Every structure is written in structure tokens, then in C-alpha cells.
Amino acid sequence: MKFYCAAMGTFARYNLQEPAMTEHATINDHVTYRPGDGAPLEIPKGPVEIDLTADSATLSWTEENGAAGLAAIPLTQYKEYVRQKRITLT
């Protein structure tokens, strides 16, 4: 199933048969996501929740102004950020 994610400005997939596994983590360094075909945007340093599926990681956080942030990145990119310690699991 596809749904439109206004925060990302694009369509995302949601698989009802594949439950997401939520993890808590901290962004320590430069981590980006690309909303649709736009330029990469940086996810702010600090705590995030991460929902993992077979092919993606969805990161959610709270901006300094209290706004909710949400971004989906490919699972391979997420694993690379973890390997580089840009994201640390808590």
C-alpha cells in the first residue's frame, strides 16, 4: 500500500504483512535524507526513533521548534550510517 507523506513530500510504501521493528538511536554526525527528487536535507543531531523494514528505515524526531520530523531512507544507507557511527543505537 502507498501513502503520501507530507513531511517527506513524496509517496512511501507501507506493507501490512511486514511489521516494523522500532529502535531508539542518536544522530551524532551528518545524516541526510532526500525528499522526493529534491536536494538532500540534514536530520538534526539528537534522539530519533527508527522503524526498520526489509528495505528501508524510517526515522522520526522532534525539531527544536517542536515540529515532528519524519524521513525514510534505504536500509543500505541506514546501515552505512550505523557502521560509520553517525547513528548510534541506544
Residue, then its C-alpha position, 0 to 999 in steps of 0.5 A: m500500500k502507498f501513502y503520501c507523506a507530507a513531511m517527506g513530500t513524496f509517496a512511501r510504501y507501507n506493507l501490512q504483512e511486514p511489521a516494523m521493528t522500532e529502535h531508539a538511536t542518536i544522530n551524532d554526525h551528518v545524516t541526510y535524507r532526500p525528499g522526493d527528487g529534491a536536494p538532500l536535507e540534514i536530520p538534526k543531531g539528537p534522539v530519533e526513533i527508527d522503524l526498520t523494514a526489509d528495505s528501508a528505515t524510517l526515522s522520526w524526531t522532534e525539531e527544536n521548534g517542536a515540529a515532528g520530523l519524519a524521513a525514510i531512507p534505504l536500509t543500505q544507507y541506514k546501515e552505512y550510517v550505523r557502521q560509520k557511527r553517525i547513528t548510534l543505537t541506544 
